[in-house]
Amino acid sequence: MTIQFYELAAENTDIKFSPFVWRTRMALLHKEVDFESVAWQFRQRDDFEHKTVPAIYDDGKMISDSWEIAKYLDAQYPDKPMLMKDAEAEAHAQLVSAICNNLVFATAASMAIYPVSQIIDSESAAYFLETREAKFGKKLSEINADDKDQAKANLAKGLAVFEATLATSDFLGGKSPTYADYTLFGVLKWIDVVAYRPIDEASNVGKWFDRISAMYSGDAAKAPTVNNS
Ligand SMILES: N[C@@H](CCC(=O)N[C@@H](CS)C(=O)NCC(=O)O)C(=O)O
């Protein structure tokens, strides 16, 4: 059965940009399961039982939350490549996720949140501005990192721990990617889709980003962005 995969979309519904949804897209590709993308916009939220994306519909059930989806996919499809093969792999992915939340997300948001408000449809943008400005207590234009080089330098500082890890390993998960890799990848792909490439191509993280982007027939590398759609 084909899994229905709900992905956050811009006004141009070919552009899929959410950091959490990118984690799930990579997870679905890794699991080699059949899935079909359903574009979802913020304005559809009231009619959507689960309120947030990513969400998947599989085998008569709707599952939301990127972490829950990853665990569900491994449990439901154990014969397909595992995202987290055991409790240690789960703990490792949680660690990467916590590092992202603490050291990467705030800078990423300063690069991506305002651009998101510029590419979504007007009804979604009204909702997005109201909820995000209430959350940050500021106008999104005030959060925006106007100095791109400074923002990239700040991001690189947050990525230092991954830069060091990837000096001796092709992937955060080792010889091949695990869900830990997709956790960080989703955050960087968010900026890449809505704004600009956020990392130096020659860095270890930059090479790792390209390595993952090229996987699965270059699915992520070929994804439309604001710069190439
Ligand atoms: N913890 C959730 C977070 C998902 C999330 O916040 N998704 C955002 C898009 S990036 C969303 O759907 N927001 C709906 C809203 O703000 O109403 C996950 O990992 O899936």
The ligand as an ORCA input file, in Angstrom:
! r2SCAN-3c Opt
* xyz 0 1
  N       7.398     17.860     16.994
  C       6.790     17.946     15.695
  C       6.855     19.367     15.210
  C       6.175     19.515     13.861
  C       5.909     20.970     13.548
  O       6.024     21.873     14.386
  N       5.497     21.192     12.308
  C       5.138     22.527     11.884
  C       5.729     22.817     10.521
  S       7.475     22.980     10.604
  C       3.638     22.584     11.758
  O       3.031     21.698     11.198
  N       3.028     23.633     12.286
  C       1.621     23.808     12.196
  C       1.213     25.061     12.875
  O       2.058     25.848     13.264
  O       0.015     25.271     12.971
  C       7.511     16.988     14.731
  O       8.673     16.641     15.004
  O       6.895     16.533     13.769
*
